[in-house]
Amino acid sequence: MGTHFDHDRATAFLDEMRTILNHGMTATMIGIGHRVGLFDAMARLDGRTAPSTEIADVAGLDERYVREWLDAMTVGRIVAYDPKTDGYRLPPEHAAFTTRASGIANMASYAQYISLCAAVEDELVECFRHGGGVPYDSFDRFHAVMAESSGQRFEALLIDTILPLVPGVVELLEHGVSVADVGCGRGHAVNLMARAFPRSTFVGIDFSDAALEAGRAEATEWGLTNASFLAADAAELGDDHHHHDDHHDDQHGQRYDFITTFDAVHDQAHPKRMVDGIFRSLAPGGHWLCADIRASSHVGENLDHPMGAFMYGVSCQHCMTVSLAYDGEGLGAMWGVHRAKELFTSAGFTDIAVHSLQFDPSNNYYVCRKP
């Protein structure tokens, strides 16, 4: 028992490991190409084959680096190479998923998460050995990248596709109600909603002052008078003692007619306290719209998840560890639909509807009603 060694299986696994290493390195190069605008520059050539000198020129980048990048993309089967002319082209079918023009379909922007996770590896290895977590502040550019990907999703879907999932809420927002977005980060969703529904008032709540500053700056730039931002711990929502900005003393014990959270619950140190606070702060009959990662709570049911390995990796290296850094529960991004419904039900929510959108395979949209 257990001593049989299957050589064919071993050889197949060796091939698989080589593929993983090749893909892993290709992914970091894709992230770089996204950051420096190389995919966008190649797309401007309209599928034409061009030498590395011209591509570097169009992109405004150093040719020697561009050529090495192009060669990496060629063997990674991302870019097509023509040996006769020593030229490179980005096929339009590849441009559709690698350029900024593709909006939410741009998979190249997600490649950045791999190097961003790798940046905290030393701290993470210590956590494996001794427990604890890597704190929020260790992930500097991570949050900018997260804001970029969620920003694309919000621009494309929030007003016309996501909000209408909540029964009657669009009419309420047009009429004028009080709304909170909890764990708002840089507040782009808050500002998009405030711009779309000038009669309603929106408050973005987050514990990161730097993120809130970005939200305030955007609100000012857009000339919004109905969006404000409050530095507070989501776990203390609806308590009498959560701390305030100078002009938000009226916020504690505030009742909101509608509350949103976008991919914020699973990152919390104390998700149960947060969800309880959302329940307390919501007016009776009000809805909470919660977007969170679309997955099963059972790993065996995530084997065919199209981004499963990617998500478990990001979870371990960001979501879970950030929560554990604050003595939290460390739910992780892949906590799944079953545990989410349990948590929301235990807080008192009834009528929990779970929606998914064909354009957004990464999220479930939970619509929870307070009785």
NUMAR-932161 format. One record per atom (N, C-alpha, C): x, y, z. Coordinates in pm, whole numbers, padded with zeros to 5 digits, always signed. Example, Ala and Ser with C-alpha at 12.3 -4.5 7.8 and 13.67 -1.06 7.14 Angstrom:
2
+01319-00569+00780;+01230-00450+00780;+01320-00330+00780;+01285-00225+00708;+01367-00106+00714;+01290+00003+00787;
//
This chain:
371
+00084-00120+00000;+00000+00000+00000;+00087+00125+00000;+00055+00220-00088;+00120+00350-00084;+00261+00354-00139;+00318+00239-00179;+00457+00243-00226;+00465+00247-00379;+00354+00219-00447;+00357+00217-00593;+00384+00357-00650;+00480+00367-00740;+00514+00496-00801;+00477+00489-00949;+00383+00576-00989;+00334+00576-01128;+00418+00674-01209;+00508+00620-01294;+00601+00706-01369;+00529+00797-01468;+00422+00747-01529;+00347+00832-01623;+00284+00950-01551;+00232+00921-01433;+00170+01028-01354;+00276+01130-01312;+00394+01081-01275;+00504+01169-01233;+00548+01259-01349;+00561+01200-01469;+00603+01278-01586;+00499+01385-01620;+00372+01346-01611;+00264+01442-01640;+00267+01557-01541;+00296+01524-01413;+00300+01629-01311;+00420+01721-01332;+00533+01664-01374;+00651+01747-01404;+00617+01847-01515;+00550+01798-01619;+00507+01888-01728;+00417+01999-01674;+00325+01959-01587;+00231+02054-01528;+00306+02160-01447;+00407+02118-01370;+00486+02213-01291;+00560+02311-01381;+00613+02263-01492;+00682+02354-01585;+00583+02455-01642;+00464+02406-01675;+00360+02497-01727;+00325+02605-01626;+00311+02564-01499;+00277+02658-01392;+00387+02764-01379;+00512+02722-01380;+00623+02817-01366;+00628+02912-01485;+00608+02859-01604;+00604+02945-01724;+00489+03045-01715;+00372+02996-01678;+00256+03084-01669;+00273+03187-01558;+00331+03145-01447;+00353+03238-01336;+00442+03354-01377;+00550+03323-01446;+00641+03429-01491;+00576+03513-01600;+00500+03448-01690;+00427+03523-01794;+00330+03621-01729;+00265+03576-01621;+00168+03663-01554;+00233+03791-01501;+00352+03779-01441;+00416+03901-01390;+00453+03994-01506;+00492+03936-01618;+00524+04018-01736;+00399+04084-01795;+00286+04013-01789;+00160+04072-01836;+00124+04193-01749;+00144+04178-01616;+00116+04289-01525;+00201+04411-01556;+00328+04388-01588;+00418+04498-01625;+00370+04563-01756;+00335+04479-01854;+00287+04530-01982;+00164+04617-01965;+00076+04577-01874;-00042+04658-01844;-00002+04792-01784;+00087+04788-01684;+00126+04912-01615;+00190+05014-01708;+00277+04966-01797;+00350+05061-01882;+00278+05090-02013;+00160+05031-02032;+00078+05063-02149;+00118+04995-02278;+00190+04882-02268;+00235+04815-02391;+00121+04749-02469;+00027+04688-02398;-00087+04628-02469;-00167+04737-02541;-00186+04850-02473;-00261+04961-02531;-00189+05015-02656;-00056+05026-02646;+00023+05075-02759;+00012+04979-02878;+00021+04849-02851;+00012+04751-02960;-00127+04751-03024;-00229+04773-02941;-00366+04778-02993;-00384+04897-03087;-00308+05005-03061;-00318+05123-03149;-00263+05095-03289;-00187+04987-03303;-00136+04950-03436;-00241+04871-03516;-00360+04853-03455;-00472+04786-03524;-00438+04648-03578;-00370+04567-03499;-00342+04430-03542;-00233+04418-03647;-00164+04531-03674;-00055+04529-03773;+00072+04476-03708;+00153+04401-03784;+00282+04353-03736;+00383+04468-03740;+00457+04486-03631;+00552+04597-03624;+00679+04553-03553;+00795+04613-03589;+00920+04580-03519;+00919+04638-03378;+01006+04585-03292;+01011+04629-03152;+01043+04778-03142;+01122+04831-03238;+01157+04974-03234;+01032+05061-03246;+00942+05022-03337;+00820+05100-03356;+00726+05087-03236;+00717+04967-03182;+00629+04945-03065;+00681+05026-02946;+00813+05026-02925;+00873+05105-02817;+00845+05253-02837;+00852+05296-02963;+00828+05434-03000;+00685+05477-02968;+00590+05395-03013;+00448+05423-02989;+00418+05427-02839;+00484+05337-02765;+00459+05329-02620;+00540+05432-02541;+00642+05490-02607;+00729+05586-02538;+00816+05518-02433;+00867+05397-02466;+00944+05318-02370;+01080+05279-02426;+01166+05229-02338;+01300+05187-02376;+01294+05060-02463;+01356+05065-02580;+01343+04955-02678;+01397+04823-02626;+01509+04826-02555;+01570+04700-02510;+01475+04623-02416;+01408+04697-02326;+01311+04633-02236;+01188+04585-02313;+01144+04669-02407;+01026+04633-02486;+01052+04505-02565;+01172+04492-02623;+01202+04371-02701;+01200+04246-02612;+01259+04257-02495;+01261+04140-02406;+01119+04103-02362;+01039+04206-02336;+00900+04184-02300;+00824+04117-02415;+00845+04168-02535;+00779+04110-02654;+00817+03964-02672;+00945+03931-02647;+00989+03792-02661;+00922+03704-02555;+00910+03756-02433;+00841+03682-02327;+00694+03660-02365;+00633+03763-02421;+00493+03752-02463;+00476+03658-02582;+00580+03651-02666;+00575+03562-02783;+00575+03416-02739;+00670+03379-02653;+00677+03239-02610;+00562+03206-02515;+00503+03310-02453;+00385+03290-02369;+00257+03284-02450;+00270+03295-02584;+00156+03286-02677;+00054+03399-02657;+00103+03513-02611;+00015+03629-02595;+00026+03718-02720;+00149+03731-02769;+00180+03813-02887;+00222+03719-03000;+00182+03753-03123;+00222+03672-03240;+00351+03731-03301;+00443+03643-03340;+00573+03687-03393;+00587+03639-03537;+00638+03728-03621;+00663+03693-03762;+00814+03690-03786;+00873+03568-03799;+01018+03558-03815;+01069+03623-03944;+00985+03630-04046;+01030+03688-04174;+01062+03837-04162;+00977+03908-04084;+00998+04053-04073;+01054+04093-03936;+01074+03993-03846;+01114+04020-03708;+01016+04119-03645;+00886+04093-03672;+00782+04183-03621;+00687+04114-03526;+00616+04195-03449;+00526+04145-03346;+00387+04206-03365;+00283+04128-03333;+00148+04185-03336;+00064+04130-03221;-00029+04213-03177;-00125+04170-03075;-00256+04139-03148;-00293+04010-03157;-00417+03977-03228;-00536+04047-03162;-00635+04091-03241;-00750+04163-03184;-00824+04079-03079;-00823+03946-03095;-00889+03859-02996;-00816+03862-02862;-00685+03892-02866;-00607+03904-02742;-00620+04046-02686;-00625+04144-02775;-00641+04284-02731;-00772+04300-02653;-00872+04219-02690;-01004+04228-02625;-00998+04199-02474;-00890+04132-02429;-00880+04096-02288;-00752+04148-02221;-00680+04239-02289;-00554+04286-02232;-00538+04438-02235;-00635+04510-02290;-00617+04655-02303;-00713+04731-02212;-00676+04854-02181;-00763+04938-02098;-00895+04965-02168;-00894+04967-02301;-01018+04989-02376;-01121+04880-02351;-01075+04761-02306;-01171+04653-02281;-01245+04666-02148;-01209+04767-02066;-01283+04789-01942;-01279+04667-01850;-01398+04617-01809;-01401+04506-01713;-01350+04375-01771;-01337+04367-01904;-01286+04243-01964;-01133+04238-01964;-01068+04345-01914;-00921+04351-01918;-00859+04261-01811;-00821+04140-01850;-00762+04045-01756;-00618+04081-01722;-00552+04159-01807;-00412+04195-01782;-00398+04274-01652;-00498+04354-01619;-00488+04433-01496;-00486+04341-01374;-00553+04225-01382;-00555+04132-01268;-00419+04066-01245;-00337+04060-01349;-00204+03999-01334;-00121+04075-01231;-00154+04203-01209;-00078+04283-01112;-00087+04225-00971;-00199+04158-00939;-00216+04106-00804;-00108+04006-00767;-00054+03937-00868;+00045+03833-00839;+00172+03895-00782;+00223+03999-00847;+00344+04062-00794;+00315+04141-00666;+00193+04193-00654;+00159+04267-00531;+00152+04174-00411;+00101+04053-00432;+00101+03953-00324;+00245+03913-00292;+00326+03893-00395;+00465+03852-00375;+00543+03955-00294;+00501+04081-00303;+00573+04188-00233;+00568+04174-00081;+00469+04101-00028;+00462+04085+00118;+00506+03945+00161;+00573+03874+00072;+00605+03734+00100;+00686+03714+00228;+00785+03800+00252;+00867+03784+00373;+00781+03791+00500;+00691+03889+00503;+00603+03904+00619;+00510+03784+00631;+00461+03737+00516;+00366+03626+00515;+00430+03497+00565;+00555+03474+00524;+00627+03354+00569;+00637+03353+00721;+00661+03470+00781;+00665+03479+00928;+00529+03443+00989;+00421+03481+00920;+00286+03448+00969;+00262+03297+00964;+00312+03232+00859;+00300+03087+00851;+00369+03023+00972;+00482+03081+01012;+00558+03022+01122;+00500+03056+01259;+00449+03178+01272;+00413+03225+01407;+00270+03273+01421;+00188+03264+01314;+00052+03317+01320;+00051+03468+01300;-00061+03530+01333;-00074+03675+01312;-00105+03704+01166;-00081+03829+01126;-00115+03866+00989;-00032+03982+00938;-00046+04008+00808;+00021+04122+00743;-00079+04238+00742;-00046+04351+00805;-00145+04458+00819;-00173+04533+00689;-00287+04602+00690;-00337+04680+00576;-00229+04770+00515;-00151+04835+00603;-00052+04933+00555;+00065+04871+00479;+00083+04740+00490;+00193+04676+00416;+00161+04665+00267;+00035+04685+00232;-00009+04670+00092;-00032+04806+00031;+00072+04873-00008;+00053+05010-00053;-00020+05017-00187;+00045+04971-00293;-00014+04985-00427;-00131+04889-00448;-00139+04787-00364;-00246+04687-00374;-00383+04755-00378;-00401+04855-00291;-00532+04919-00281;-00562+05005-00402;-00458+05062-00461;-00479+05138-00586;-00524+05045-00698;-00463+04927-00704;-00499+04829-00808;-00640+04776-00784;-00673+04753-00658;-00808+04707-00624;-00911+04813-00665;-00877+04940-00639;-00968+05048-00677;-00982+05056-00828;-00874+05025-00899;-00878+05026-01046;-00973+04918-01097;-00960+04794-01045;-01047+04689-01097;-01192+04706-01052;-01215+04746-00926;-01355+04767-00885;-01412+04889-00955;-01327+04990-00981;-01372+05110-01051;-01425+05077-01189;-01355+04989-01261;-01400+04948-01394;-01536+04879-01385;-01551+04793-01283;-01678+04721-01267;-01791+04819-01236;-01765+04914-01144;-01869+05011-01108;-01909+05098-01227;-01809+05146-01301;-01838+05231-01417;-01933+05159-01512;-01905+05030-01534;-01980+04955-01634;-02117+04910-01583;-02125+04873-01454;-02243+04799-01410;-02324+04860-01296;-02264+04947-01214;-02328+04982-01086;-02468+05041-01102;-02478+05148-01179;-02605+05222-01182;-02714+05146-01259;-02678+05092-01374;-02780+05033-01461;-02806+04886-01437;-02710+04814-01380;-02724+04669-01369;-02727+04619-01225;-02639+04672-01139;-02629+04619-01003;-02741+04674-00913;-02758+04806-00910;-02860+04863-00821;-03001+04811-00850;-03040+04794-00979;-03175+04743-01006;-03201+04600-00954;-03098+04530-00906;-03121+04399-00845;-03201+04412-00715;-03198+04532-00655;-03267+04554-00528;-03408+04604-00556;-03510+04531-00510;-03648+04568-00542;-03681+04711-00500;-03725+04793-00597;-03774+04927-00567;-03671+05031-00530;-03541+04994-00527;-03444+05088-00471;-03415+05205-00565;-03422+05182-00696;-03392+05290-00790;-03493+05404-00774;-03621+05367-00758;-03726+05469-00736;-03700+05546-00606;-03664+05472-00500;-03633+05537-00372;-03518+05636-00388;-03412+05592-00456;-03293+05677-00474;-03328+05802-00554;-03416+05786-00652;-03456+05902-00733;-03539+05999-00650;-03616+05942-00558;-03704+06023-00473;-03624+06095-00365;-03523+06027-00308;-03437+06089-00206;-03437+06013-00075;-03332+05935-00053;-03318+05859+00072;-03174+05871+00123;-03152+05813+00240;-03021+05818+00304;-02949+05684+00285;-02827+05689+00232;-02755+05568+00192;-02614+05566+00254;-02569+05447+00295;-02431+05431+00341;-02363+05321+00260;-02237+05343+00226;-02155+05238+00167;-02046+05206+00269;-02050+05084+00323;-01963+05048+00434;-01839+04975+00382;-01720+05019+00428;-01595+04967+00374;-01576+05021+00233;-01596+05153+00220;-01607+05215+00087;-01474+05231+00015;-01361+05212+00087;-01231+05232+00020;-01220+05373-00034;-01181+05385-00161;-01162+05518-00220;-01291+05586-00264;-01403+05520-00237;-01532+05589-00249;-01586+05612-00388;-01531+05543-00488;-01577+05566-00625;-01725+05528-00641;-01765+05417-00577;-01906+05374-00587;-01998+05479-00524;-01955+05533-00411;-02033+05638-00342;-02055+05756-00436;-01947+05800-00501;-01956+05918-00587;-02038+05891-00713;-02026+05771-00769;-02107+05737-00886;-02256+05738-00851;-02289+05682-00734;-02430+05682-00692;-02479+05823-00662;-02395+05902-00595;-02434+06039-00559;-02457+06124-00684;-02375+06101-00786;-02390+06176-00911;-02519+06134-00984;-02549+06004-00979;-02666+05953-01050;-02798+05990-00980;-02792+06006-00847;-02915+06029-00769;-02898+06152-00680;-02909+06271-00740;-02878+06395-00666;-02971+06422-00548;-03089+06359-00545;-03182+06386-00434;-03152+06302-00310;-03071+06198-00324;-03036+06114-00209;-02902+06158-00150;-02880+06121-00024;-02751+06153+00040;-02674+06024+00065;-02545+06030+00042;-02459+05911+00048;-02342+05936+00142;-02317+05839+00230;-02198+05849+00315;-02113+05724+00296;-01984+05746+00272;-01889+05636+00259;-01816+05619+00392;-01813+05497+00443;-01753+05470+00574;-01636+05374+00557;-01519+05411+00607;-01400+05325+00596;-01303+05364+00707;-01214+05272+00744;-01118+05306+00851;-00989+05364+00796;-00973+05368+00663;-00850+05421+00605;-00865+05568+00564;-00797+05656+00638;-00805+05799+00606;-00755+05831+00467;-00648+05764+00426;-00591+05791+00292;-00692+05759+00183;-00763+05647+00198;-00864+05609+00099;-00977+05712+00096;-01021+05756+00216;-01131+05852+00222;-01094+05985+00159;-00967+06024+00175;-00920+06149+00111;-00940+06142-00040;-00911+06025-00099;-00929+06007-00244;-01076+06023-00280;-01164+05967-00197;-01308+05979-00220;-01354+06124-00212;-01304+06196-00111;-01342+06337-00094;-01294+06420-00212;-01171+06393-00255;-01114+06469-00368;-01198+06449-00493;-01239+06324-00519;-01320+06296-00638;-01457+06364-00627;-01517+06361-00507;-01648+06425-00486;-01638+06575-00513;-01529+06636-00466;-01507+06779-00488;-01490+06809-00637;-01410+06724-00702;-01383+06741-00845;-01513+06731-00926;-01602+06645-00885;-01730+06627-00956;-01837+06727-00910;-01802+06808-00810;-01898+06908-00760;-02016+06847-00687;-01996+06737-00616;-02106+06669-00547;-02129+06731-00410;-02253+06758-00377;-02286+06812-00244;-02356+06707-00159;-02385+06591-00217;-02463+06489-00146;-02381+06364-00115;-02247+06377-00117;-02160+06265-00080;-02066+06310+00031;-02057+06231+00136;-01961+06263+00243;-01893+06135+00287;-01782+06150+00360;-01699+06035+00397;-01666+06041+00545;-01678+05924+00607;-01668+05916+00752;-01564+05811+00791;-01465+05851+00871;-01365+05755+00918;-01421+05683+01040;-01445+05554+01024;-01499+05475+01134;-01473+05328+01107;-01473+05249+01213;-01458+05105+01200;-01596+05047+01168;-01603+04971+01059;-01731+04911+01019;-01791+04826+01129;-01706+04769+01215;-01757+04683+01322;-01834+04762+01428;-01816+04897+01426;-01883+04980+01528;-02003+05054+01473;-02043+05020+01352;-02156+05087+01288;-02281+05073+01373;-02350+05183+01390;-02475+05178+01466;-02452+05182+01617;-02326+05183+01663;-02297+05200+01805;-02300+05349+01836;-02317+05382+01963;-02315+05522+01999;-02175+05577+02010;-02074+05486+02012;-01941+05538+02043;-01846+05541+01923;-01897+05522+01798;-01793+05524+01696;-01752+05667+01664;-01623+05684+01632;-01568+05819+01627;-01602+05887+01494;-01598+06021+01497;-01656+06097+01387;-01558+06196+01328;-01592+06239+01206;-01539+06366+01152;-01606+06477+01234;-01553+06599+01223;-01611+06711+01297;-01758+06732+01264;-01791+06719+01131;-01929+06755+01094;-02022+06634+01086;-01985+06524+01148;-02073+06408+01132;-02125+06359+01266;-02141+06454+01362;-02186+06410+01493;-02327+06352+01488;-02402+06386+01382;-02537+06332+01372;-02539+06190+01318;-02422+06135+01287;-02423+06005+01219;-02446+05886+01312;-02408+05899+01442;-02417+05777+01521;-02563+05743+01548;-02589+05613+01549;-02727+05570+01564;-02808+05606+01441;-02740+05655+01337;-02806+05695+01214;-02881+05577+01153;-02999+05603+01102;-03072+05501+01029;-03058+05529+00880;-03013+05432+00808;-03002+05446+00663;-03115+05368+00596;-03164+05423+00486;-03272+05355+00413;-03218+05243+00326;-03089+05255+00290;-03027+05157+00199;-02878+05154+00232;-02822+05035+00240;-02678+05021+00269;-02616+04929+00164;-02494+04962+00123;-02420+04877+00028;-02285+04840+00088;-02236+04723+00051;-02095+04688+00076;-02046+04615-00047;-01930+04655-00096;-01874+04594-00216;-01742+04524-00181;-01745+04391-00178;-01627+04310-00148;-01556+04356-00021;-01633+04388+00080;-01573+04438+00204;-01590+04342+00321;-01696+04259+00321;-01726+04177+00439;-01612+04079+00468;-01563+04010+00365;-01466+03903+00390;-01329+03956+00437;-01303+04085+00415;-01175+04143+00460;-01178+04187+00606;-01297+04194+00665;-01309+04250+00799;-01241+04164+00904;-01189+04231+01006;-01140+04157+01122;-01259+04089+01192;-01370+04164+01202;-01486+04112+01275;-01611+04123+01187;-01623+04035+01089;-01735+04044+00995;-01872+04035+01063;-01881+03952+01168;-02011+03939+01235;-02054+04071+01297;-01958+04139+01362;-01990+04270+01422;-02030+04371+01314;-01961+04364+01199;-01994+04455+01089;-02137+04431+01039;-02170+04304+01015;-02303+04272+00962;-02412+04306+01064;-02383+04281+01193;-02478+04320+01298;-02499+04471+01298;-02389+04545+01279;-02396+04691+01276;-02476+04742+01157;-02458+04676+01043;-02535+04712+00924;-02684+04690+00951;-02715+04576+01015;-02855+04546+01047;-02913+04653+01139;-02836+04690+01244;-02883+04792+01339;-02905+04927+01270;-02818+04960+01176;-02820+05094+01116;-02922+05109+01004;-02982+04998+00966;-03075+05000+00853;-03217+05023+00903;-03290+05108+00834;-03431+05130+00870;-03510+05002+00844;-03612+04975+00926;-03695+04856+00902;-03751+04857+00760;-03749+04739+00696;-03794+04730+00557;-03688+04771+00456;-03573+04819+00507;-03465+04863+00418;-03384+04746+00366;-03312+04770+00257;-03231+04665+00196;-03082+04691+00214;-03009+04583+00227;-02863+04585+00223;-02820+04508+00098;-02743+04575+00013;-02687+04511-00107;-02540+04479-00079;-02508+04351-00076;-02372+04308-00043;-02312+04232-00161;-02209+04291-00220;-02134+04216-00323;-02019+04147-00254;-02004+04017-00278;-01889+03946-00224;-01851+03833-00320;-01735+03774-00294;-01677+03679-00389;-01770+03560-00414;-01784+03527-00539;-01872+03417-00581;-01796+03285-00572;-01836+03200-00477;-01769+03072-00458;-01855+02986-00368;-01821+02858-00362;-01883+02769-00265;-01803+02778-00135;-01867+02745-00024;-01796+02742+00104;-01716+02612+00120;-01731+02520+00024;-01665+02390+00032;-01564+02378-00081;-01437+02358-00045;-01331+02359-00146;-01357+02256-00257;-01415+02143-00221;-01443+02041-00321;-01537+02088-00431;-01618+02189-00399;-01711+02244-00499;-01648+02361-00575;-01525+02398-00540;-01457+02507-00611;-01351+02456-00708;-01345+02324-00727;-01241+02268-00814;-01255+02318-00958;-01380+02345-01000;-01402+02393-01136;-01424+02544-01142;-01400+02612-01031;-01414+02759-01028;-01315+02817-01129;-01363+02902-01222;-01272+02949-01329;-01151+03028-01279;-01162+03088-01159;-01050+03164-01104;-01017+03114-00963;-01047+02988-00934;-01035+02936-00798;-00895+02945-00739;-00796+02897-00812;-00658+02897-00760;-00610+03041-00738;-00643+03128-00831;-00608+03270-00820;-00670+03329-00693;-00799+03301-00672;-00869+03362-00558;-00822+03308-00423;-00796+03177-00414;-00743+03125-00287;-00606+03186-00258;-00526+03207-00363;-00394+03268-00346;-00402+03412-00298;-00490+03491-00361;-00508+03630-00318;-00565+03633-00176;-00653+03539-00148;-00714+03533-00015;-00609+03513+00093;-00522+03414+00073;-00419+03384+00173;-00323+03501+00188;-00288+03563+00075;-00183+03665+00076;-00235+03806+00098;-00367+03823+00101;-00421+03955+00132;-00541+03947+00227;-00656+03901+00176;-00781+03911+00253;-00773+03847+00391;-00732+03722+00395;-00726+03648+00520;-00622+03706+00615;-00503+03736+00561;-00394+03781+00648;-00420+03921+00705;-00485+04009+00626;-00518+04143+00676;-00615+04131+00794;-00713+04043+00781;-00808+04023+00890;-00737+03970+01015;-00648+03872+00996;-00577+03813+01110;-00479+03911+01175;-00432+04010+01098;-00339+04110+01153;-00405+04190+01265;-00538+04199+01261;-00611+04275+01363;-00685+04180+01458;-00623+04063+01483;-00683+03961+01569;-00823+03924+01522;-00840+03922+01391;-00972+03897+01335;-00998+03749+01309;-01111+03724+01242;-01154+03587+01215;-01081+03525+01097;-01029+03609+01006;-00959+03556+00889;-01049+03470+00801;-01168+03523+00768;-01262+03447+00683;-01198+03406+00551;-01128+03501+00488;-01073+03475+00355;-01175+03502+00247;-01126+03527+00126;-01214+03565+00015;-01306+03452-00027;-01263+03327-00006;-01339+03213-00056;-01429+03152+00051;-01479+03237+00142;-01567+03188+00249;-01698+03135+00194;-01743+03187+00081;-01848+03122+00005;-01991+03155+00044;-02080+03116-00046;-02222+03152-00038;-02291+03092+00084;-02255+02970+00125;-02324+02906+00236;-02297+02980+00367;-02169+03011+00390;-02133+03081+00514;-02186+03225+00512;-02189+03286+00395;-02242+03422+00384;-02389+03425+00425;-02467+03332+00372;-02611+03330+00403;-02634+03302+00552;-02551+03214+00609;-02561+03186+00753;-02536+03312+00835;-02428+03385+00798;-02391+03507+00871;-02503+03611+00861;-02555+03630+00741;-02657+03734+00720;-02786+03698+00794;-02821+03568+00793;-02941+03523+00863;-02926+03541+01014;-02807+03509+01065;-02785+03519+01211;-02792+03664+01258;-02766+03760+01167;-02775+03902+01204;-02921+03949+01207;-03011+03868+01148;-03153+03903+01149;-03212+03932+01013;-03129+03926+00909;-03181+03953+00775;-03271+03839+00727;-03378+03877+00657;-03467+03778+00598;-03467+03802+00448;-03529+03715+00372;-03536+03732+00226;-03398+03757+00168;-03307+03665+00181;-03174+03685+00123;-03173+03628-00018;-03171+03717-00116;-03167+03673-00256;-03022+03678-00305;-02981+03578-00379;-02844+03574-00432;-02849+03587-00583;-02788+03693-00635;-02786+03717-00779;-02643+03706-00832;-02630+03667-00956;-02499+03679-01022;-02522+03742-01158;-02420+03813-01206;-02430+03882-01334;-02337+03815-01434;-02385+03800-01557;-02301+03731-01655;-02172+03810-01684;-02175+03942-01665;-02055+04023-01694;-01958+04028-01577;-01999+03971-01464;-01915+03982-01346;-01906+03845-01278;-01823+03755-01335;-01816+03619-01282;-01755+03611-01142;-01691+03719-01096;-01620+03710-00968;-01709+03733-00846;-01827+03792-00865;-01908+03830-00748;-02046+03768-00744;-02092+03744-00621;-02234+03726-00594;-02288+03859-00544;-02414+03887-00575;-02480+04006-00522;-02593+03960-00431;-02574+03982-00300;-02673+03940-00202;-02764+04060-00173;-02895+04038-00187;-02990+04142-00154;-03064+04097-00027;-03034+04166+00084;-03086+04124+00215;-03183+04230+00267;-03298+04185+00315;-03400+04278+00362;-03410+04272+00515;-03420+04390+00575;-03445+04394+00720;-03596+04395+00742;-03649+04301+00821;-03794+04296+00839;-03847+04419+00915;
//
